[in-house]
Amino acid sequence: MEKFAVTYQVRGDDEKGNLISDTAILKFDAEDLDSLWKILSEGEQDGSIQPELETIAIHGDIEIDCVLIHDSKGNEVYRDKDYKEE
């Protein structure tokens, strides 16, 4: 098993209706990157993975995207092509 750190970007509105964004890093154990993608997909479908609970208060329609994945050695193994760190 390997440990992976998955960074999610969560976007939505604050209490005044302004668009805001935050990130949350969740850790997972998986055999490899392919099995991690399966874990993430299943967790997002059944609601067991909820990165929005680890961010600032975001309201309204919430968008959640997996934007980065690092392996246990800190190597970046995935980056969403549209993600730019702020």
N, C-alpha and C positions, 0 to 999 in steps of 0.2 A: 504494500500500500504506500502511496505517496500522498503528501499533503499539498493541497492547492489553495491559493488565496484568490478568490474571485471578487473583482471590483464591479459593483453595479452602479450605474448612474440612474438616479431617480429624479424625474422632473414633474412639475405641476405648479399649482398656484399657492401663494401664501394667503393668510386671512384677508388681505386687502385686494386679492385678485392679481397680484403681480407674479409673473412667471419666475420661478426659482428652481434651482438644481442643487443636488447634493449627491455625495457618493457614500456607499457602504461597502466594506470589505467583509466577506463571509468566507470561512474556511471549511474545506471539504476533504475527506479521504477518498481516494479512488485509485484503481489499479493503473490507469493511464488516462490520457486526455480524452480518448474516445469514451471510456466509461464515465468520466466526469461529465461530458456533454449529456449522456443518458440520465445521470443523476439530476443535473440541472433542469433538463426538459421535463422529467417526471415531477420534480418539485415545484416547478412553475405551474404545471397543469393542475396538480392536486392541492396547491396552496401551502405546501409545507415549507417552501422557501419564500420568505417575505422580507426582502431587503429594505423595503420602505419603513419597517419598524425600527431600523437602525439609523434613520436620518432625522433631520429637522422636520418640524411639522409641515407637511405638504398636503394640500387639499385639492378637491375637484378631480378632474381627470388626471390620473397619474400614469406617466410613462416610465417603464422600468426596462433598462437594457444592460446586458452583460457587456462590459466594455474592455476589461483586462483580465487576464489570468496569469498568475505567476506560479511556478512550481516551488517545491520545498527549498530549492537552492536560490530562490529569488529571481530566476530567469523568466523573462516574459515569454510565454508560450502562445499567447493569443492577444491580439489588439483589434478592436472594432475599427474598421477603416475610417469611420467618421468621427472617432473619439479624439478630442483634443483636451489635454489636461489644462485645468484653469489655474 
